[in-house]
Amino acid sequence: MRLDLSSKRAKKLIRDYNLSEEEILQIVASARINLATFDPEYRTNVTQIADDLSKSRPTIYGWADRALSATIHSLRNIRTGRPPKEKERTNGVEA
């Protein structure tokens, strides 16, 4: 599996999270499996991904399931909307 990691965002994430090549490959494989699961226009070959990474298909699906679980948990715990603005005060009295 060849990846182009030259984008500014990719470089920043690799640096910020100190990602190894193996971790990057796991992230990409998980994302591809999850996209194929939910987006009928996206196609991927799980067997080819497993072969490219020298892993089993169940291992690849396991990564994808754990990544999806973490994504769901994260999305459900994001506070939505903007935080309330603090009321302006003038001489200790609310305006």
N, C-alpha and C positions, 0 to 999 in steps of 0.2 A: 504494500500500500504506500504510494508516494503522496506526500503532502507538501503543500507550499506554505511555509510558515513565515513568509516574508512580510506579511501585513503588519502594520503598526499595532493593531489590536492583538494579533497573535503573539507578537514579541512581548507586549506588555503583560499579557496573561501568563506567558511562560516565565517571565522574570518575576512577576508578583507572587506566583504560586510555586516557583522553583520546579516547574514540571519537567519530568524526565521524558525521553522519547517514548518509552513504554506507556506512561500515563497519557500522553497525547494520543497515541494510537487507541488506547482504551476509550478515551473521550469520544474520538471520532467514530469508532465502531458502535458505541452505545447510541450516539446521536443518529447514525444512519439506520440502525435497527428501529429506534423509536419513531423516526420519520416514516419509515416504510410501514409501520404498524398503523399510524394515524392519518397519513396522507396518501390517498390512493394514486396520486400522480407521481409520487416518489417511489422509485424502484431500487432495490438493493439485493445483492446475492449473499445471503448469510454464509453459505458454504465457502464462497470465495473469500469473504472477510476472515473466516476462521482459518482457512488455508494460508492466507497472507500473513496472519499473525501467529501461525503454528499453535492454535488453540482449538478446543472443541466447540462445536455449535452451542452446546449447553452452557459453556463458559461465557461465550459471547452474549447469549440471551440473559445470563445471570448479571453481567455487567449492565446491560440495557435496563433490566428490571430494577436494579439498585439505583441507577441514575434516574430513572423515571420516578421511583419512590422519593428520592431526595428532591427532585424538581417539584413534585406534587406537594410535599411537605413545605418546601420553601414558599411556593406560590400561595398556599393556604395561610401562611403566617405573615405575609407582607401586609403591612398596614396600608390601606387604600386611602386615596384622597390626600389633600394637602393638610398639613397640621394647622390648627386654628391660629389665626393671627392674635397676637397679644393686643389687648385694648390699650389705646394710647392714654396716658395720664398727663394731666396738666396740673401742676402744683398739688400733687397727691390726690387729685379728684379725677375720676374717670371722665373722659371727654365724650 
